[in-house]
Amino acid sequence: MVRAQISMVMVLDKCIGCHTCSLTCKNVWTNREGLEYAWWNNVETRPGVGYPKTWENQEKYGGGWVLRNGKLRLRLETGRFKTPGREDYYEPFTYDYENLFSEELSDQQPHADPISMYSGEKIDVQWGPNFDDDLAGGDLTIPADPNWSGIDKAIYKEFKNVFMFYLPRICNHCLNPSCLAACPRKSVYKRPEDGIVLIDQTRCRGYRQCVQACPYKKVYYNWKTGKSEKCIFCFPRIETGQPPVCALTCVGKIRYVGVVLYDEERVLEAAKAPEDQLVALQRDIILDPFDPQVVKAARESGVPDNFIEAARKSPIYYMFKKWEIALPLHPEFRTLPMVFYVPPLNPVVTVLDRNGKYSADYDSILPTIDKLRIPIRYLANMFAAGNEEEVRKALKRLLAIREFFRQIEVEGKSRSEAAWVLEENGLTVEDADMMFRWLALGRDRYVIPTAKKELRIRLPSKGR
């Protein structure tokens, strides 16, 4: 059966770490009692421990799926129940602003102490959702970052080798969501019309097994209502053809929203793939919306024509499936996440010249893949389950586009003369023009079909 899935791609080179997406999401969806600590959208600095702390460490939290004897099993079934605590998130706080106005006249400048949003008492702030912002690792966070597997961490503690990039995160609205499988109340469900994963608040009883089962820790417990909540991909906006607020307000224009068609019957097969093939098989189940057979099967499965048309124009289809420059976050969790990332390139590699000053690399203005500041292995551990070739392919194609336009604009070559750099990396001039329009100019970033009222899902019954 062919299904449609609303998805997102984030281009990490364009993220400036301004946290506008986090603040707008917070003010729209979680600015209320019970979810003070919850950030459906957050932006992490990498290397770092993330939010909640070390969420990637499934030996600690037991999220996602594991493959045992050829069968998928929830990791939480094989270990003890463990969800992040207040020390892993943080204690939400505000400031005692009243003190600025009510303090008696004195020679000292009045100040506002941080106070807990839970108790109202003064607290010593020790951590927050972006407490390690811009730190680029260091002794505080590098030892706890699991993406260093296979890398000599000591080298990257030296100032000359330090690197960092920003990683925005939302719920991935996975094709094989472990939160859905773990819920004993069946309150977590995936909408068949667009693939958005939601929690039915009338059924949820706050058992929090979904919190543990989500390996990305993007399900939160509302202590006020006693129920679990999560990112809803701003589905009221999606249904009217508008992008989520995190994408709409993104300053760097890094977010792309669109539709892909996928083969629902092959989801389990893709989730069971060997780790080095997880990305490739996830791409395999994404279908070509221009194929007449796919279109026919989609219509027979009830996919509306406006969704099929949107899939043909979708930046997600091109970036993840056709060009293969976008990658899923931690595919080894086997949830088949449907939020993808274009891995970051780096600033031009510089060297010290004979006078002790920094200058561009002698061989080329654009760095080669092996001279990038961020280790390929680090990116592979994060976006390709350790498969470095997937990351190399994506980065080579991104560099090929830059080199193609540089030869035209700087060296004065014709498009046909510069096309060789694209052909070497499996791209065409038409691909380059589309990538330039999307990645450089940021145009046509959202291709979102409006919802069909007659296809809306019926919520599960309120059975006990």
NUMARTI-355408 format. One record per residue: residue in one letter; x, y, z of N, C-alpha, C in turn. Coordinates in steps of 0.05 Angstrom, whole numbers, padded with zeros to 5 digits, always signed. Last residue first. Example, Ala and Ser with C-alpha at 12.3 -4.5 7.8 and 13.67 -1.06 7.14 Angstrom:
<nodes>
S+00257-00045+00142+00273-00021+00143+00258+00001+00157A+00264-00114+00156+00246-00090+00156+00264-00066+00156
</nodes>
This chain:
<nodes>
R-00238+00037+00555-00221+00036+00578-00201+00012+00576G-00250+00074+00495-00252+00050+00511-00232+00050+00534K-00260+00115+00460-00252+00122+00487-00254+00098+00506S-00232+00100+00395-00254+00101+00414-00243+00106+00442P-00187+00141+00357-00194+00116+00370-00216+00120+00390L-00213+00188+00309-00197+00182+00333-00206+00155+00344R-00209+00181+00240-00227+00181+00263-00211+00173+00288I-00175+00225+00195-00176+00200+00212-00197+00203+00234R-00200+00253+00136-00191+00256+00163-00194+00231+00179L-00220+00252+00086-00199+00232+00092-00189+00234+00120E-00255+00293+00077-00266+00267+00077-00246+00245+00085K-00221+00338+00075-00238+00334+00098-00248+00305+00100K-00156+00337+00057-00182+00330+00047-00200+00323+00071A-00108+00390+00066-00121+00365+00074-00148+00362+00061T-00063+00417+00017-00084+00420+00037-00098+00394+00042P+00007+00403+00011-00020+00401+00001-00040+00405+00023I+00064+00440+00009+00046+00426+00028+00018+00426+00017V+00124+00455+00002+00104+00444-00017+00085+00427-00001Y+00170+00504+00016+00147+00489+00026+00128+00481+00004R+00210+00529-00012+00218+00511+00009+00194+00494+00019D+00216+00564-00056+00199+00541-00058+00205+00520-00037R+00284+00586-00043+00258+00589-00055+00243+00562-00055G+00337+00592-00025+00316+00586-00006+00288+00589-00017L+00384+00601-00053+00364+00622-00053+00341+00617-00033A+00412+00553-00040+00425+00579-00038+00404+00602-00036L+00376+00509-00042+00396+00511-00020+00407+00539-00017W+00339+00519-00086+00330+00511-00060+00351+00518-00038R+00371+00537-00129+00346+00551-00122+00337+00544-00094F+00411+00499-00129+00418+00527-00124+00393+00542-00116M+00383+00453-00142+00396+00454-00116+00403+00483-00109M+00367+00466-00193+00347+00462-00173+00359+00464-00145D+00417+00470-00219+00400+00493-00218+00378+00490-00196A+00436+00417-00212+00450+00439-00200+00433+00464-00198D+00400+00388-00243+00401+00383-00214+00414+00407-00200E+00415+00408-00293+00387+00413-00283+00386+00409-00253V+00465+00386-00297+00463+00415-00295+00435+00422-00285T+00467+00328-00253+00465+00341-00279+00463+00371-00275L+00509+00280-00217+00489+00302-00219+00488+00313-00247G+00550+00245-00204+00524+00234-00209+00502+00255-00211N+00600+00266-00200+00586+00260-00175+00557+00253-00179E+00617+00277-00250+00634+00259-00234+00619+00250-00208E+00580+00315-00266+00578+00287-00277+00594+00268-00261L+00599+00360-00240+00573+00349-00233+00571+00320-00241V+00646+00369-00266+00648+00365-00237+00621+00354-00227W+00630+00378-00319+00645+00353-00312+00645+00348-00282A+00609+00428-00327+00591+00406-00321+00605+00381-00312A+00639+00469-00346+00641+00464-00317+00625+00439-00309E+00627+00471-00399+00655+00466-00391+00657+00458-00362S+00573+00484-00397+00581+00458-00408+00609+00451-00401R+00575+00536-00377+00562+00515-00362+00570+00487-00372S+00642+00564-00386+00614+00560-00394+00602+00538-00377K+00682+00601-00339+00677+00579-00356+00647+00577-00363G+00701+00640-00303+00690+00648-00329+00685+00626-00348E+00717+00634-00252+00736+00628-00272+00726+00633-00300V+00670+00653-00225+00697+00664-00218+00717+00659-00241E+00624+00630-00246+00623+00657-00237+00651+00669-00233I+00640+00577-00261+00625+00594-00280+00628+00623-00272Q+00667+00556-00218+00680+00556-00244+00666+00574-00264R+00627+00562-00180+00651+00577-00177+00666+00579-00204F+00589+00525-00195+00582+00553-00198+00607+00571-00195F+00620+00477-00185+00607+00483-00211+00602+00513-00215E+00632+00480-00131+00654+00482-00151+00643+00488-00178R+00582+00474-00108+00597+00499-00104+00619+00502-00125I+00569+00423-00127+00552+00446-00134+00568+00472-00131A+00609+00393-00101+00609+00394-00131+00592+00418-00140L+00596+00397-00048+00620+00411-00057+00620+00413-00088L+00551+00364-00049+00549+00392-00040+00573+00409-00049R+00574+00317-00065+00555+00329-00082+00550+00359-00075K+00607+00306-00021+00619+00309-00048+00600+00323-00066L+00569+00299+00020+00587+00322+00021+00600+00327-00006A+00543+00251+00003+00528+00276+00007+00546+00300+00006K+00586+00215+00003+00571+00220-00022+00556+00246-00020R+00602+00216+00056+00620+00225+00035+00605+00232+00010V+00557+00192+00080+00564+00220+00086+00582+00231+00065E+00560+00140+00059+00535+00157+00055+00541+00186+00060E+00610+00124+00076+00606+00128+00048+00580+00145+00043E+00607+00114+00131+00620+00138+00122+00615+00144+00093N+00562+00090+00172+00569+00086+00144+00581+00112+00132G+00543+00100+00224+00571+00093+00220+00581+00089+00191A+00490+00114+00216+00496+00089+00231+00525+00080+00226A+00488+00165+00195+00488+00143+00176+00495+00116+00190F+00491+00209+00230+00471+00209+00209+00470+00184+00191M+00529+00200+00270+00504+00214+00277+00483+00210+00256N+00571+00173+00248+00560+00162+00272+00533+00175+00279A+00583+00209+00207+00572+00183+00200+00559+00170+00224L+00604+00253+00235+00579+00256+00220+00566+00229+00214Y+00650+00227+00254+00631+00239+00272+00604+00242+00259R+00677+00213+00206+00667+00192+00224+00646+00203+00244I+00692+00261+00186+00672+00246+00172+00660+00225+00190P+00702+00315+00231+00710+00288+00223+00687+00274+00209I+00702+00381+00208+00687+00361+00223+00695+00333+00214R+00736+00404+00170+00742+00407+00198+00727+00387+00216L+00760+00369+00112+00739+00382+00127+00745+00383+00157K+00795+00340+00083+00806+00363+00098+00785+00379+00112D+00770+00302+00055+00786+00292+00077+00799+00315+00093I+00745+00332+00014+00729+00318+00034+00745+00311+00059T+00779+00395+00005+00772+00368-00003+00758+00354+00020P+00755+00463+00003+00769+00441+00015+00762+00414+00003L+00764+00514-00044+00745+00495-00032+00761+00471-00021I+00813+00534-00062+00796+00551-00044+00776+00533-00030S+00871+00492-00062+00844+00499-00072+00829+00516-00052D+00925+00492-00045+00916+00476-00068+00889+00485-00079Y+00932+00523+00000+00947+00529-00024+00936+00515-00048D+00879+00551+00038+00893+00527+00030+00907+00532+00003A+00887+00620+00057+00872+00598+00046+00890+00574+00039S+00921+00637+00119+00915+00642+00091+00899+00617+00081Y+00946+00669+00177+00928+00650+00164+00922+00657+00136K+01016+00680+00188+00989+00690+00185+00972+00668+00171G+01070+00669+00190+01054+00663+00213+01026+00673+00212N+01096+00675+00144+01097+00698+00162+01080+00693+00187R+01085+00630+00115+01112+00633+00125+01115+00656+00145D+01017+00613+00137+01038+00617+00117+01065+00622+00130L+00976+00563+00163+00994+00584+00170+01015+00588+00147V+00912+00551+00131+00939+00543+00139+00955+00567+00147T+00843+00532+00129+00865+00552+00129+00890+00540+00139V+00787+00512+00094+00810+00503+00110+00832+00524+00107V+00727+00547+00098+00750+00541+00082+00773+00534+00100P+00679+00515+00143+00693+00539+00132+00717+00530+00116N+00644+00456+00120+00659+00472+00139+00670+00497+00126L+00580+00425+00114+00607+00429+00105+00621+00447+00125P+00533+00385+00151+00547+00410+00147+00574+00407+00133P+00482+00345+00118+00504+00348+00137+00520+00373+00130V+00415+00355+00119+00438+00357+00100+00462+00363+00117Y+00370+00311+00151+00390+00332+00154+00410+00331+00131F+00300+00297+00161+00326+00291+00150+00344+00316+00152V+00249+00262+00189+00261+00288+00189+00290+00283+00182M+00231+00210+00195+00224+00224+00171+00230+00254+00172P+00265+00150+00218+00256+00178+00222+00251+00192+00195L+00262+00092+00230+00258+00104+00204+00248+00133+00206T+00276+00068+00276+00249+00079+00276+00242+00091+00248R+00328+00049+00286+00309+00033+00270+00280+00042+00271F+00372+00070+00307+00350+00066+00325+00327+00051+00312E+00405+00080+00264+00409+00054+00279+00388+00050+00300P+00397+00131+00245+00381+00109+00234+00383+00083+00249H+00408+00186+00267+00411+00160+00281+00393+00139+00270L+00371+00222+00223+00386+00224+00248+00385+00198+00263P+00380+00213+00152+00365+00212+00177+00382+00213+00201L+00404+00262+00103+00407+00237+00117+00390+00237+00143A+00411+00287+00036+00399+00289+00063+00400+00262+00076I+00430+00276-00013+00447+00294+00003+00435+00297+00031E+00407+00247-00055+00420+00233-00033+00439+00251-00017W+00377+00261-00099+00405+00271-00098+00421+00258-00075K+00330+00228-00090+00343+00231-00116+00372+00239-00114K+00318+00226-00032+00316+00203-00050+00333+00206-00076F+00329+00275-00006+00335+00249+00006+00336+00227-00014M+00320+00317-00044+00344+00317-00027+00350+00290-00014Y+00272+00302-00071+00297+00306-00086+00321+00304-00067Y+00235+00296-00029+00240+00274-00048+00267+00278-00062I+00237+00347-00007+00245+00324+00009+00252+00301-00009P+00215+00383-00043+00244+00383-00038+00254+00359-00023S+00164+00361-00086+00174+00361-00059+00205+00363-00057K+00136+00356-00131+00150+00382-00128+00165+00383-00101R+00112+00307-00126+00129+00312-00150+00146+00337-00147A+00081+00314-00082+00104+00296-00079+00123+00300-00103A+00040+00345-00102+00059+00357-00083+00084+00340-00081E+00014+00306-00133+00026+00329-00146+00046+00343-00128I-00004+00274-00091+00014+00263-00111+00029+00285-00126F-00038+00309-00065-00015+00299-00050+00006+00287-00070N-00077+00317-00103-00061+00340-00095-00036+00332-00079D-00100+00266-00107-00084+00276-00129-00067+00300-00121P-00097+00227-00046-00109+00247-00064-00089+00257-00085V-00093+00158-00036-00077+00183-00035-00089+00203-00055G-00118+00109-00038-00133+00132-00028-00117+00157-00025S-00095+00068-00064-00092+00068-00035-00106+00092-00022E-00103+00082-00116-00118+00059-00107-00117+00057-00076R-00065+00123-00119-00094+00129-00121-00111+00107-00111A-00019+00093-00114-00025+00113-00094-00055+00120-00095A-00019+00061-00159-00021+00048-00133-00029+00068-00112K-00013+00102-00198-00037+00085-00199-00041+00072-00171V+00037+00121-00184+00014+00139-00183-00012+00123-00182V+00069+00076-00193+00067+00087-00166+00042+00105-00163Q+00062+00072-00249+00053+00050-00232+00050+00059-00203P+00086+00120-00267+00057+00115-00271+00046+00093-00253D+00130+00158-00230+00126+00131-00241+00096+00126-00243F+00136+00204-00202+00132+00207-00231+00127+00180-00245P+00147+00191-00150+00120+00202-00156+00115+00206-00186D+00179+00136-00128+00181+00156-00149+00153+00166-00156L+00181+00124-00056+00173+00117-00084+00175+00142-00102I+00221+00097-00007+00209+00122-00017+00205+00118-00047I+00248+00051+00001+00219+00049+00005+00205+00075-00002D+00301+00066-00007+00288+00047-00025+00258+00047-00023R+00316+00095+00037+00312+00109+00011+00296+00092-00008Q+00320+00053+00072+00300+00073+00077+00295+00089+00052L+00364+00027+00049+00338+00014+00047+00315+00033+00055A+00404+00065+00060+00398+00058+00032+00371+00045+00030V+00405+00067+00116+00398+00091+00100+00390+00084+00072L+00419+00013+00129+00394+00025+00138+00386+00049+00122Q+00465-00013+00118+00446-00011+00096+00420+00003+00104D+00495-00019+00163+00508-00004+00141+00489-00001+00117E+00460-00050+00196+00465-00022+00202+00477-00007+00178P+00413-00090+00158+00439-00087+00172+00445-00057+00175A+00342-00078+00167+00366-00079+00151+00391-00079+00168K+00292-00073+00190+00308-00096+00198+00335-00097+00184A+00268-00030+00167+00276-00027+00195+00294-00050+00204A+00256-00050+00117+00276-00029+00119+00286-00026+00147E+00215-00087+00131+00240-00096+00118+00262-00076+00120L+00176-00052+00151+00189-00071+00169+00215-00082+00157V+00162-00025+00103+00173-00010+00126+00188-00029+00145R+00137-00046+00060+00166-00051+00062+00178-00037+00086E+00085-00030+00060+00089-00058+00064+00119-00065+00067E+00085+00024+00046+00080+00017+00074+00087-00012+00079D+00125+00060+00008+00113+00033+00007+00110+00023+00036Y+00111+00130+00002+00128+00107+00010+00111+00082+00010L+00120+00197-00020+00104+00173-00021+00122+00149-00014V+00127+00259+00015+00139+00237+00000+00119+00214+00000V+00121+00330+00017+00108+00303+00018+00126+00283+00004G+00154+00381+00057+00141+00370+00034+00130+00342+00039V+00196+00433+00077+00173+00416+00084+00159+00407+00059Y+00257+00454+00103+00242+00449+00078+00220+00428+00085R+00296+00502+00136+00276+00481+00137+00260+00479+00112I+00329+00546+00138+00342+00519+00135+00322+00497+00132K+00328+00602+00143+00314+00588+00121+00325+00560+00116G+00348+00628+00187+00367+00619+00167+00354+00605+00143V+00301+00637+00217+00317+00660+00206+00335+00651+00183C+00239+00608+00217+00268+00602+00216+00283+00625+00202T+00184+00612+00219+00199+00633+00232+00230+00629+00231L+00167+00566+00191+00158+00593+00182+00176+00615+00193A+00187+00524+00221+00197+00529+00194+00191+00557+00185C+00159+00529+00268+00188+00529+00270+00200+00534+00242V+00106+00526+00251+00116+00552+00260+00146+00552+00262P+00098+00489+00189+00099+00491+00218+00112+00517+00227P+00065+00519+00131+00087+00505+00144+00085+00507+00174Q-00001+00507+00105+00019+00525+00116+00041+00509+00130G-00045+00478+00087-00024+00484+00068-00002+00503+00078T-00080+00464+00126-00088+00487+00109-00066+00496+00090E-00054+00424+00152-00080+00418+00138-00089+00440+00120I-00012+00451+00176-00007+00433+00154-00032+00428+00138R-00039+00475+00219-00028+00492+00198-00023+00475+00172P-00052+00431+00250-00074+00450+00241-00064+00468+00219F-00001+00406+00258-00019+00395+00238-00043+00414+00232C+00052+00416+00278+00033+00438+00273+00012+00430+00253F+00075+00370+00294+00082+00380+00267+00063+00402+00258I+00068+00361+00347+00046+00352+00329+00051+00362+00300C+00111+00339+00398+00108+00355+00374+00086+00344+00356K+00073+00313+00455+00096+00314+00437+00090+00334+00414E+00055+00286+00520+00051+00304+00497+00076+00305+00480S+00020+00246+00568+00043+00251+00551+00036+00269+00528K-00011+00268+00630-00011+00255+00604+00014+00262+00589G-00021+00299+00675-00016+00270+00678-00017+00255+00652T-00027+00353+00675-00050+00337+00666-00046+00307+00670K+00022+00367+00700-00003+00379+00708-00027+00362+00700W+00063+00342+00675+00059+00335+00704+00032+00348+00714N+00068+00313+00617+00056+00337+00628+00048+00331+00657Y+00125+00286+00589+00104+00281+00608+00094+00307+00619Y+00142+00281+00519+00145+00294+00546+00120+00288+00563V+00183+00257+00469+00157+00255+00481+00160+00265+00510K+00234+00256+00449+00217+00278+00440+00188+00275+00449K+00278+00222+00452+00267+00235+00475+00252+00260+00468Y+00295+00189+00413+00302+00217+00410+00293+00234+00433P+00273+00140+00423+00302+00143+00427+00312+00172+00424C+00217+00127+00460+00226+00145+00439+00256+00149+00443A+00209+00096+00506+00213+00082+00480+00223+00101+00459Q+00202+00133+00548+00226+00117+00547+00231+00105+00519V+00154+00155+00531+00176+00173+00537+00202+00157+00536C+00120+00111+00529+00127+00125+00504+00151+00143+00508Q+00113+00101+00582+00129+00082+00567+00137+00094+00540R+00080+00134+00611+00106+00144+00603+00124+00123+00590Y+00028+00133+00629+00046+00111+00637+00075+00117+00631G-00015+00169+00621+00011+00178+00632+00029+00156+00642R-00059+00154+00595-00061+00153+00624-00034+00160+00637C-00095+00172+00536-00069+00171+00551-00074+00171+00581R-00145+00181+00514-00137+00154+00521-00113+00152+00539T-00149+00234+00503-00171+00222+00518-00164+00193+00526Q-00105+00248+00474-00105+00256+00502-00128+00244+00517D-00070+00213+00429-00098+00218+00436-00100+00223+00467I-00015+00238+00397-00024+00224+00422-00052+00233+00428L+00012+00228+00331-00001+00243+00351-00008+00226+00375V+00050+00235+00273+00046+00218+00297+00035+00236+00319I+00032+00240+00205+00039+00254+00230+00032+00237+00254G+00016+00217+00157+00038+00205+00172+00046+00219+00197D-00028+00232+00128-00004+00248+00124+00020+00238+00141E-00069+00193+00133-00070+00212+00111-00044+00228+00106P-00061+00163+00179-00056+00151+00153-00056+00170+00130R-00026+00183+00235-00048+00190+00217-00043+00179+00189K-00011+00140+00286+00001+00153+00262-00021+00159+00242Y-00017+00145+00357-00025+00135+00331-00013+00152+00309V-00022+00129+00425-00004+00141+00404-00013+00129+00377S-00055+00099+00454-00063+00127+00451-00045+00141+00431K-00052+00046+00471-00056+00052+00443-00066+00080+00438R-00037+00035+00522-00065+00045+00519-00072+00050+00489P+00016+00022+00520-00003+00000+00527-00032+00009+00523C+00063+00041+00473+00040+00051+00489+00020+00029+00495A+00102+00022+00440+00105+00018+00469+00080+00025+00485A+00090+00035+00388+00090+00007+00395+00090+00003+00426L+00096+00091+00391+00070+00080+00385+00068+00050+00394C+00150+00095+00400+00132+00106+00420+00104+00094+00416S+00173+00076+00354+00174+00059+00378+00156+00069+00400P+00149+00081+00289+00153+00095+00315+00152+00076+00338N+00167+00078+00232+00165+00055+00250+00168+00065+00279L+00168+00128+00210+00152+00108+00196+00148+00083+00214C+00165+00184+00256+00178+00161+00243+00158+00143+00229H+00170+00239+00272+00145+00228+00259+00153+00204+00242N+00210+00264+00299+00216+00255+00272+00192+00243+00258C+00205+00324+00337+00196+00296+00333+00200+00288+00304I+00265+00363+00325+00237+00361+00331+00230+00331+00331R+00325+00400+00330+00311+00375+00332+00282+00379+00338P+00385+00427+00301+00357+00431+00310+00343+00404+00310L+00449+00433+00315+00431+00411+00308+00403+00416+00319Y+00507+00468+00294+00481+00468+00308+00464+00445+00297F+00576+00453+00305+00554+00460+00288+00528+00457+00304M+00647+00458+00313+00620+00458+00324+00600+00463+00301F+00715+00442+00331+00694+00447+00311+00667+00448+00326V+00786+00448+00341+00758+00449+00352+00739+00455+00329N+00838+00448+00328+00821+00427+00316+00792+00428+00325K+00863+00487+00357+00865+00489+00328+00847+00468+00314F+00854+00471+00411+00840+00494+00400+00840+00494+00369E+00841+00403+00425+00861+00424+00420+00847+00447+00404K+00804+00366+00425+00803+00384+00448+00823+00406+00444Y+00813+00332+00384+00793+00353+00379+00788+00370+00404I+00849+00295+00404+00857+00313+00383+00839+00337+00380A+00819+00265+00440+00839+00283+00450+00848+00304+00429K+00787+00229+00411+00775+00254+00422+00796+00274+00431D+00794+00194+00357+00811+00203+00379+00802+00230+00389I+00737+00154+00342+00752+00178+00337+00770+00184+00362G+00703+00112+00353+00722+00108+00332+00739+00132+00325S+00651+00154+00376+00661+00126+00373+00679+00124+00349W+00629+00202+00386+00658+00201+00383+00669+00173+00379N+00576+00202+00398+00583+00203+00369+00613+00203+00364P+00563+00207+00451+00569+00180+00441+00577+00180+00411D+00589+00251+00497+00577+00250+00470+00583+00224+00457A+00616+00254+00544+00589+00243+00545+00575+00242+00518P+00666+00278+00533+00665+00251+00542+00638+00238+00542I+00648+00331+00515+00659+00311+00496+00658+00283+00508T+00633+00365+00558+00613+00350+00543+00624+00329+00525L+00677+00386+00587+00651+00384+00600+00632+00365+00585D+00721+00390+00556+00721+00369+00577+00694+00365+00589G+00693+00403+00490+00710+00408+00513+00707+00387+00534G+00640+00427+00452+00651+00404+00466+00668+00412+00490A+00626+00479+00436+00641+00461+00418+00655+00439+00433L+00595+00517+00459+00619+00509+00473+00637+00491+00456D+00546+00535+00440+00571+00546+00428+00597+00537+00442D+00512+00515+00498+00510+00529+00472+00537+00541+00464D+00502+00485+00541+00529+00482+00529+00529+00496+00502F+00449+00495+00552+00469+00506+00571+00497+00504+00560N+00399+00490+00530+00422+00496+00512+00444+00508+00529P+00367+00474+00572+00364+00460+00547+00386+00467+00527G+00411+00475+00630+00388+00484+00615+00387+00470+00588W+00439+00477+00697+00437+00466+00670+00412+00476+00657Q+00441+00504+00745+00464+00487+00738+00463+00477+00709V+00423+00558+00784+00419+00546+00758+00445+00530+00750D+00400+00555+00845+00426+00559+00832+00425+00544+00806I+00339+00589+00862+00354+00565+00856+00381+00573+00844K+00286+00610+00905+00311+00616+00891+00326+00591+00885E+00219+00584+00892+00242+00590+00909+00267+00596+00892G+00178+00567+00861+00180+00596+00866+00203+00604+00884S+00172+00515+00846+00167+00522+00874+00167+00552+00880Y+00174+00517+00789+00158+00497+00803+00151+00506+00831M+00207+00554+00771+00180+00557+00761+00162+00536+00774S+00255+00583+00816+00243+00559+00803+00214+00564+00794I+00291+00642+00799+00272+00627+00817+00260+00604+00801P+00348+00683+00798+00332+00662+00786+00315+00647+00806D+00342+00752+00819+00352+00725+00823+00336+00705+00808A+00356+00813+00795+00334+00793+00795+00346+00765+00797H+00380+00870+00831+00383+00848+00812+00360+00829+00816P+00403+00938+00840+00383+00916+00844+00386+00895+00823Q+00467+00958+00859+00449+00955+00836+00429+00933+00842Q+00475+00991+00922+00478+00968+00905+00458+00967+00882D+00460+01031+00956+00483+01036+00938+00487+01014+00918S+00387+01033+00957+00414+01027+00968+00435+01034+00948L+00319+01029+00970+00340+01045+00959+00367+01038+00972E+00291+00962+00968+00295+00988+00981+00319+01002+00969E+00256+00931+00915+00279+00932+00933+00283+00960+00943S+00216+00932+00877+00208+00934+00905+00232+00936+00924F+00237+00927+00826+00220+00950+00832+00216+00954+00862L+00267+00880+00825+00278+00904+00812+00263+00929+00820N+00234+00843+00846+00255+00853+00864+00267+00878+00852E+00203+00826+00805+00191+00844+00824+00212+00857+00842Y+00233+00788+00779+00233+00815+00768+00221+00835+00788D+00264+00737+00789+00248+00752+00808+00248+00781+00800Y+00258+00695+00731+00273+00714+00748+00254+00730+00766T+00251+00625+00722+00248+00652+00712+00264+00670+00731F+00263+00557+00702+00266+00579+00720+00258+00605+00706P+00261+00486+00705+00253+00511+00692+00254+00534+00712E+00314+00445+00713+00291+00456+00728+00284+00483+00716Y+00322+00398+00659+00332+00420+00676+00308+00430+00692Y+00336+00337+00643+00324+00360+00629+00337+00385+00642D+00365+00311+00683+00372+00306+00655+00360+00328+00637E+00343+00325+00731+00371+00331+00727+00380+00327+00698R+00292+00304+00725+00295+00333+00725+00324+00341+00721G+00303+00246+00683+00294+00260+00707+00298+00290+00704P+00283+00202+00630+00300+00224+00640+00287+00237+00664T+00265+00135+00650+00260+00159+00635+00278+00181+00646K+00268+00067+00650+00283+00091+00657+00276+00114+00639F+00259+00000+00667+00245+00025+00659+00260+00049+00669R+00311-00044+00645+00294-00033+00666+00282-00007+00655G+00307-00083+00584+00321-00069+00606+00301-00058+00625T+00279-00103+00542+00303-00118+00551+00317-00105+00574E+00239-00069+00529+00231-00096+00538+00255-00112+00550L+00264-00025+00508+00254-00023+00535+00245-00050+00546R+00273-00038+00455+00295-00040+00473+00286-00039+00502L+00228-00079+00420+00232-00054+00434+00255-00057+00454R+00254-00117+00366+00243-00117+00393+00248-00089+00405L+00250-00151+00305+00252-00125+00319+00239-00127+00346K+00288-00209+00289+00263-00197+00295+00268-00170+00310G+00336-00235+00282+00321-00228+00258+00294-00214+00263N+00355-00239+00334+00348-00264+00319+00330-00257+00295R+00339-00174+00343+00348-00198+00357+00337-00223+00343L+00350-00107+00339+00345-00130+00322+00357-00155+00336V+00315-00057+00375+00339-00073+00371+00331-00097+00355W+00290+00011+00376+00287-00018+00370+00315-00031+00370G+00282+00063+00427+00285+00052+00400+00281+00022+00399G+00315+00066+00492+00296+00074+00472+00301+00061+00445G+00346+00064+00541+00331+00041+00531+00309+00048+00511Y+00379+00098+00570+00350+00103+00569+00333+00081+00557K+00431+00075+00570+00421+00088+00594+00390+00090+00593E+00437+00055+00520+00444+00037+00542+00433+00049+00569Q+00427+00099+00489+00404+00080+00494+00411+00059+00514N+00445+00160+00486+00455+00137+00500+00432+00118+00507E+00422+00207+00467+00430+00186+00448+00439+00160+00461W+00415+00241+00510+00392+00227+00500+00399+00205+00480T+00450+00270+00544+00458+00244+00533+00435+00228+00523K+00400+00309+00574+00428+00302+00573+00432+00273+00562P+00344+00320+00528+00357+00318+00554+00385+00307+00552Y+00395+00353+00493+00373+00357+00513+00352+00336+00507G+00468+00348+00488+00441+00350+00479+00421+00354+00501V+00522+00345+00494+00507+00324+00506+00477+00325+00498G+00566+00357+00437+00552+00364+00461+00536+00341+00471P+00598+00385+00379+00595+00364+00399+00581+00375+00424R+00535+00417+00374+00550+00392+00372+00579+00399+00365T+00482+00447+00407+00509+00451+00396+00523+00424+00396E+00412+00443+00390+00435+00434+00405+00461+00442+00391V+00349+00468+00397+00373+00470+00380+00397+00464+00397N+00282+00441+00397+00306+00452+00410+00329+00452+00391N+00214+00434+00402+00236+00441+00383+00259+00451+00401W+00190+00423+00449+00184+00405+00426+00204+00410+00404W+00212+00425+00510+00217+00439+00485+00213+00420+00462A+00190+00429+00576+00188+00414+00551+00194+00433+00527Y+00185+00453+00625+00211+00442+00618+00212+00431+00589E+00132+00467+00628+00152+00488+00629+00179+00478+00619L+00085+00438+00626+00105+00434+00604+00126+00455+00604G+00056+00454+00669+00059+00425+00664+00080+00419+00643E+00027+00512+00642+00035+00497+00666+00035+00467+00660R+00055+00535+00579+00033+00531+00598+00043+00513+00621N+00076+00536+00524+00078+00558+00543+00055+00557+00563T+00076+00501+00482+00083+00491+00509+00086+00513+00529W+00059+00527+00432+00049+00500+00440+00054+00493+00470V+00077+00580+00423+00053+00571+00411+00042+00546+00425N+00125+00586+00451+00103+00605+00456+00076+00596+00445K+00155+00544+00430+00149+00544+00458+00125+00562+00464C+00160+00559+00376+00146+00534+00383+00138+00534+00412T+00190+00605+00384+00164+00607+00372+00147+00582+00378L+00237+00584+00407+00221+00603+00422+00193+00605+00410S+00257+00550+00367+00251+00539+00394+00231+00558+00409C+00266+00586+00325+00248+00563+00322+00239+00552+00348T+00307+00618+00347+00280+00629+00341+00259+00608+00338H+00358+00602+00356+00337+00591+00373+00310+00604+00369C+00403+00612+00327+00390+00635+00339+00367+00627+00358G+00439+00581+00296+00437+00577+00325+00423+00600+00340I+00440+00583+00242+00458+00602+00256+00455+00600+00287C+00441+00537+00190+00431+00542+00217+00450+00561+00232K+00463+00523+00143+00449+00548+00143+00439+00555+00171D+00484+00472+00147+00502+00494+00141+00489+00522+00145L+00439+00439+00153+00454+00448+00177+00474+00470+00172V+00377+00440+00131+00404+00443+00120+00422+00456+00141M+00327+00392+00141+00341+00416+00152+00370+00416+00141V+00265+00370+00117+00294+00370+00114+00306+00395+00126M+00206+00333+00133+00222+00358+00135+00252+00352+00130S+00142+00308+00111+00169+00306+00122+00183+00333+00121I+00083+00271+00107+00094+00298+00110+00121+00297+00123Q+00071+00218+00066+00083+00226+00091+00093+00254+00089A+00025+00170+00040+00037+00196+00038+00048+00204+00065R+00031+00102+00018+00022+00122+00037+00036+00148+00031V+00010+00044-00016+00025+00069-00018+00013+00089+00002M+00017-00024+00000+00000+00000+00000+00017+00025+00000
</nodes>
